[in-house]
Amino acid sequence: MPQLGFGVWQVTDEEATTAVAKAIEVGYRSIDTAMIYKNEKGVGEAIKNSSVPREDLFITTKVWNSDQGYENTLRAFDESLERLGLDYVDLYLVHWPTPQFDEYVDTYKALEKLYHDGKVKAIGVCNFEIEHLERLLKECEVVPVLNQIECHPYLSQKELKEYCASHNIFVEAWSPLEQGGEVLQNEEIKLMANAHKKSPAQVILRWHIQNNTIVIPKSVTPSRIEENFNVFDFELSGDEMAQIDNLNKNRRRGKHPNEMNFR
Ligand SMILES: NC(=O)c1ccc[n+]([C@@H]2O[C@H](COP(=O)([O-])OP(=O)(O)OC[C@H]3O[C@@H](n4cnc5c(N)ncnc54)[C@H](OP(=O)(O)O)[C@@H]3O)[C@@H](O)[C@H]2O)c1
């Protein structure tokens, strides 16, 4: 799986075709969508039109909260596959644990079936806290390959990252740029950006990459799609990495997973 991918939350079906085509042209090979983004069709269109062979692309989608449960998940997966126009996906994720409905273990068992049947190459989760992961590790067989969680310099997720690392679960950062928020105006990050002749977004993406985090920035702006991919020709020093680590405010843009009960 490429460490840098392309996210398409809040991108319409139509925009997704154009944005994903641009991303593939720039060099991205990993695309992160979800049933609830309502753009699987647009993403699939870009994949179909692309001259890059399917096996060189890494496509992720997710089962939404209202489709949880064993049978529902199997059906939702087939529907996602049909919208994408694919015969397999590379990674299928449980979108949120929604613990109050207590269906995530059964949902994950359906992902294990899809994995054993060869319909998905890998399975994982999003927004799982340590207690949710512990339960999966106890009650299921296949260790989730990754946990996709909100993570950026204002929410560094140190403890959860350490837990994942100790169980061989990769961490993938969603909203890696804090949804284009205040962190891009942070003075310390701006100084580092100037020193490296890079943008604040590039410095933040580089921080994720040097932390061994998988990262999926979203943009519908062609110049930014390109800019965000251009982060492999410079390196942050140990001091700069530590300085960004110190910006943590435990401040979320999204909901805490235990408070997400929207279906
Ligand atoms: N599993 C989950 O629960 C979950 C939740 C949220 C997101 N995700 C995934 O993670 C992906 C990324 O997260 P996200 O979309 O929330 O936020 P993000 O990637 O942190 O930020 C996207 C925002 O930043 C702007 N932006 C992008 N590149 C920029 C740059 N170089 N300079 C300045 N601004 C820039 C974009 O604007 P423009 O588009 O206008 O250029 C957009 O408004 C999503 O698309 C989705 O695939 C998953």
The ligand as an SDF file (V2000), in Angstrom:
LIG
                    3D

 48 52  0  0  0  0  0  0  0  0999 V2000
  -12.5180    7.2530    8.2150 N   0  0  0  0  0  0  0  0  0  0  0  0
  -13.0620    8.4030    8.5210 C   0  0  0  0  0  0  0  0  0  0  0  0
  -13.9130    8.4940    9.4280 O   0  0  0  0  0  0  0  0  0  0  0  0
  -12.6600    9.6260    7.7750 C   0  0  0  0  0  0  0  0  0  0  0  0
  -13.0880   10.8840    8.1940 C   0  0  0  0  0  0  0  0  0  0  0  0
  -12.6820   12.0100    7.4890 C   0  0  0  0  0  0  0  0  0  0  0  0
  -11.8500   11.8600    6.3870 C   0  0  0  0  0  0  0  0  0  0  0  0
  -11.4540   10.6100    5.9630 N   0  0  0  0  0  0  0  0  0  0  0  0
  -10.5860   10.4370    4.7690 C   0  0  0  0  0  0  0  0  0  0  0  0
   -9.4220   11.2460    4.9170 O   0  0  0  0  0  0  0  0  0  0  0  0
   -9.3120   12.1090    3.7740 C   0  0  0  0  0  0  0  0  0  0  0  0
   -8.6130   13.3970    4.1310 C   0  0  0  0  0  0  0  0  0  0  0  0
   -9.2710   14.0770    5.1700 O   0  0  0  0  0  0  0  0  0  0  0  0
  -10.1520   15.4090    4.9540 P   0  0  0  0  0  0  0  0  0  0  0  0
  -10.6640   15.4300    3.5810 O   0  0  0  0  0  0  0  0  0  0  0  0
  -11.1290   15.4660    6.0690 O   0  0  0  0  0  0  0  0  0  0  0  0
   -9.1530   16.6060    5.2290 O   0  0  0  0  0  0  0  0  0  0  0  0
   -7.6590   17.0460    4.8190 P   0  0  0  0  0  0  0  0  0  0  0  0
   -7.1050   16.1740    3.7610 O   0  0  0  0  0  0  0  0  0  0  0  0
   -6.9410   17.2040    6.1010 O   0  0  0  0  0  0  0  0  0  0  0  0
   -7.9230   18.5030    4.2610 O   0  0  0  0  0  0  0  0  0  0  0  0
   -8.6740   18.7650    3.1030 C   0  0  0  0  0  0  0  0  0  0  0  0
   -8.8990   20.2660    3.0410 C   0  0  0  0  0  0  0  0  0  0  0  0
   -7.6510   20.9330    2.9690 O   0  0  0  0  0  0  0  0  0  0  0  0
   -7.5450   21.6870    1.7690 C   0  0  0  0  0  0  0  0  0  0  0  0
   -6.1910   21.4730    1.2400 N   0  0  0  0  0  0  0  0  0  0  0  0
   -5.7230   20.3320    0.6770 C   0  0  0  0  0  0  0  0  0  0  0  0
   -4.4420   20.4820    0.3100 N   0  0  0  0  0  0  0  0  0  0  0  0
   -4.0780   21.7370    0.6740 C   0  0  0  0  0  0  0  0  0  0  0  0
   -2.8750   22.4840    0.5430 C   0  0  0  0  0  0  0  0  0  0  0  0
   -1.8000   21.9430   -0.0080 N   0  0  0  0  0  0  0  0  0  0  0  0
   -2.8700   23.7570    1.0080 N   0  0  0  0  0  0  0  0  0  0  0  0
   -3.9560   24.3070    1.5790 C   0  0  0  0  0  0  0  0  0  0  0  0
   -5.1340   23.6360    1.7290 N   0  0  0  0  0  0  0  0  0  0  0  0
   -5.1940   22.3660    1.2740 C   0  0  0  0  0  0  0  0  0  0  0  0
   -8.6200   21.1360    0.8450 C   0  0  0  0  0  0  0  0  0  0  0  0
   -9.1190   22.1610    0.0030 O   0  0  0  0  0  0  0  0  0  0  0  0
   -9.4760   21.9450   -1.5680 P   0  0  0  0  0  0  0  0  0  0  0  0
  -10.0910   20.5860   -1.7240 O   0  0  0  0  0  0  0  0  0  0  0  0
  -10.4290   23.0580   -1.8070 O   0  0  0  0  0  0  0  0  0  0  0  0
   -8.1990   22.1030   -2.3420 O   0  0  0  0  0  0  0  0  0  0  0  0
   -9.6900   20.6960    1.8400 C   0  0  0  0  0  0  0  0  0  0  0  0
  -10.4780   21.7910    2.2370 O   0  0  0  0  0  0  0  0  0  0  0  0
  -10.7760   12.2820    3.3680 C   0  0  0  0  0  0  0  0  0  0  0  0
  -10.9170   12.8490    2.0900 O   0  0  0  0  0  0  0  0  0  0  0  0
  -11.2720   10.8730    3.4840 C   0  0  0  0  0  0  0  0  0  0  0  0
  -10.8480   10.0860    2.3880 O   0  0  0  0  0  0  0  0  0  0  0  0
  -11.8530    9.5070    6.6550 C   0  0  0  0  0  0  0  0  0  0  0  0
  1  2  1  0
  2  3  2  0
  2  4  1  0
  4  5  1  0
  4 48  2  0
  5  6  2  0
  6  7  1  0
  7  8  2  0
  8  9  1  0
  8 48  1  0
  9 10  1  0
  9 46  1  0
 10 11  1  0
 11 12  1  0
 11 44  1  0
 12 13  1  0
 13 14  1  0
 14 15  2  0
 14 16  1  0
 14 17  1  0
 17 18  1  0
 18 19  2  0
 18 20  1  0
 18 21  1  0
 21 22  1  0
 22 23  1  0
 23 24  1  0
 23 42  1  0
 24 25  1  0
 25 26  1  0
 25 36  1  0
 26 27  1  0
 26 35  1  0
 27 28  2  0
 28 29  1  0
 29 30  1  0
 29 35  2  0
 30 31  1  0
 30 32  2  0
 32 33  1  0
 33 34  2  0
 34 35  1  0
 36 37  1  0
 36 42  1  0
 37 38  1  0
 38 39  2  0
 38 40  1  0
 38 41  1  0
 42 43  1  0
 44 45  1  0
 44 46  1  0
 46 47  1  0
M  CHG  2   8   1  16  -1
M  END
$$$$
